[in-house]
């Protein structure tokens, strides 16, 4: 439930390997359903899942790595395989993914954490 407050509208999320979950997200008024499968969970260290769009060919992989430090945790996010999406629509351009992740990880998450 907390993910919805700073990121995607996530449903049916259970953080364990092999589980699936779905998210809603979009760009400029267009909404996409994301179908994801959890590939790896290492508590406090790593979380990895597939990233696919309903009705759009292709799959990519998103990996979050966590590096705890002095009263803070650094997050490294890697999104591999963006070129696998079989579409020439500008929403699937690499720069849009970069802008989206910059906003989610660089702005929305820190803003959420400051409030909680």
N, C-alpha and C positions, 0 to 999 in steps of 0.2 A: 504493500500500500504506500509506503514511503517513496518508492521510486516515482510514482505518479506525481508527487509534489515538486520534483525538480527535473524530471526527464520525460520519458514516454508514458503513454497510457498503456500500462502493462497488465495483462490478465493472466490468470492461471500460472503464476510463477512459483516454482519450487526449486531452490538452488541445489539440485543434485544431478550428478552425471546421468545422462540418458533422458532426463525430463525435457518436455517441450513447453514453450510459452509463446504468447502472441502479443504483439504491440501494435498500436496505431500511431502513426507519425506522418508528417507530410511537409509540403513546401508550397507556399503561396496559395493556400486554400485547397490544394490537392491532398487527399488522404490516401495513405498506403497501409495495407495490413502486412506486418512483418511476421513471418513464421520462423521460429528459432528453436534449435535443439542444443541442449547443454552438452558440451564435449568434455569439459574438465572443470572441477571445483577443488581448489586447494585453499582451505580456510585461511583468510588473512593474507594470502600470497598471490593467488591467480584464479581467474574466472574466464572461461573460454566458451563461446557458442557460435553456432552457425547464424547467418543472417540471410534470409531469402524473402522475396516479396510475392505475395499472392498474385498469381496471374502473370508474373514476369519471369522468364527463364533466367537461371543463374543463381549461384550461392556464393557467399563470402564468409569470412571468419573474423570475429571480433574477439580480441584478447585484452583483458584488463589485468595489469600486474600492479601489486601494491608493495610499497617500500616504506615501512614505518620508520619514523625518526623522532626527533625531539619535539613532542607535542604536536606532531603533524604526520600525515602520510602522503607520500608522493604517489601519483597514479600515472602509469604508462599505458596508453591505449593504442593498440595496433589493429587496424582494419585492413585485412588482406583480401585480395581477390575482387576488388570493386569492378575491375574490367570484365568480370565474368557475367555481369548483367547484360543480357541480350537486348539492348535498347539503345537508340540514339537520342532519347529524350533528354533534355538538359538537366532534369532533376537528378539524373544518375551520373553526372559529370563529377570527377574527383574533387573539384574545388567546392562543390556543394556538400559533399561528405565532410571535407575539412572544415568548412564553415559551421556545419551542424555540430560536429564533435567539439570544436573550439567553444561554441556557445554552451553546450551541455556540460562539458567537463571544466571549461575555463571560467564560465560565468554562473550558470544556473546551480551547479553543485556547490561551489563556494558560497553563493548567496543563501542557499538552503541551510548549509552548515552553520552559518553565522546566526541564523534565526533559531536554531535548535541546540 
